[in-house]
Amino acid sequence: MDSIPHVIGGKETHGHSERRGEVWNPAKGERSAEVSFATVEDVGAAVAAAKAALPEWRRASLAKRTRVLFAFRELVENHKQDIARLLTLEHGKVLSDALGEVQRGLEVIEFACGIADLQKGQFSENVSTEVDAYSIRQAVGVVAGITPFNFPAMVPMWMYPIAIACGNTFVLKPSEKDPSASMYCAKLLQKAGLPDGVLNVVHGDKVAVDTILRHPDIGAVSFVGSTPIARYIYETGTAHGKRVQALGGAKNHMIVLPDADMDLAADAAVSAGYGSAGERCMAISVLVCVGGAADRLLPKIEERIANLKVGSGLDPASEMGPLITREHRDKVASYVGKGADEGAKVRVDGRTLRVKDHENGFFLGPCLIDDVTPAMSVYQDEIFGPVLSVVRVKTYDDAIGLVHGHRYANGVALFTNDGGAARKFQSEVEVGMVGVNVPIPVPMSYYSFGGWKQSLFGDLHIYGPDGVKFYTRTKSVITRWPDPRFRGVDLGFPQNK
Ligand code: NAD
């Protein structure tokens, strides 16, 4: 069985640990590889390699850094089928979805290729006689990224392309459940000409993460994952003097007004509810039907669910693959039972699904639960699986009230044909990413991604302009090249003359 190593200072190593994690093929329900779990010393070695590579990389010209990124962009483009296949094998998502993931990551690399423009400072001439003032954006130093299982290529790409473009060196701790895409991309970056030590990859669990959070040589940490861990990362990292951005979980509502195009809304709810088996932080998990919308919308959703093909992600006919692990599949399935026990109506029950020739795979069919109320666990908790809960409300105000009452505020969508309602909604809704007739409003690479409330701990969103701000520190400089006429001691506070 393959054993997946770390990449430290450009070299593959299994480090010092006896401890290993298991990587599974979720469509088959079989173990496919094991992965070394980093010790405190292993993480220390990765940070030391990043620190050693820092002076030269920070000094590298913008032209050189840009060229590495352009070369990396080209390599990812040329190898995207291979990366997508790795994602399907370890995560389970269908190949077309995996390719979409690589594409969205590629867009962040393309954004980072513009670093020469993005990292510009400001300049003011003659702020006082013979005095000029300017600001420069400099790399933070050694920075780290800790990422979740559900986008094993894209989420790391939200981080390291921008961080290294800005002149930082990086330690990545990808999800231990599907680490191979990060290994593959680290090799592509090496081929693109990135000096050894600028990107290091360590695998592991809490031991590795805690070492990163406490390491005195790490200046900033980006995290994406579940809310309890995001809060812990933020609190521990900031307590150790680091800049931290920690993106957490979600419960995204899709509100459907009675005037909406119900076919468009049904397509959107099914795509955004069951795409990637609901394992997306921007998945729609609550459908809020206003007025009589439910009675017209739900039959259309049921029709579409009946035609969904669930199976191995490598089968081109499959539209939805398995969940990441057996434990996670069972946990998601248990929510369907809990919903029924708490009084909701299970309209479509995916728990009975069996996939031919993949009987041991971690599959769960799409589930649709009606008459859900805010007190129920299916409404309150992030389930992270193919379970769509329907809440029926009377008015638009009731719908907004629901959204505002929830602790998560990552994404939200409104489906309507009323421009006035849509405009009011986008202005007043207290959620970080908003879609109007768009169910998954993931910002372009040149905006930034992030939720509000318990979906984000920290001040800056991830990638885009906020990414450049996060990975740089501003220094302001004031210079004077005096004219001999202005010599002389002056003990007064500097005034602008
Ligand atoms: P997770 O929180 O379990 O793990 C994320 C990372 O934290 C992994 O690298 C993991 O090894 C590490 N980790 C896990 N437990 C830890 C602990 N006790 N101490 C220190 N580190 C620990 O998340 P996951 O299950 O891999 O991913 C799914 C979650 O990620 C969902 O909640 C989803 O909403 C969220 N997510 C959020 C976004 C976003 O942008 N807001 C994007 C993708 C995923």
Residues whose N, C-alpha, C, O or C-beta is under 5 A from the ligand:
A	BS01	NAD	I146 T147 P148 F149 N150 K173 P174 S175 E176 G204 D205 K206 V209 V224 G225 S226 T227 I229 L247 G248 G249 A250 C281 S455
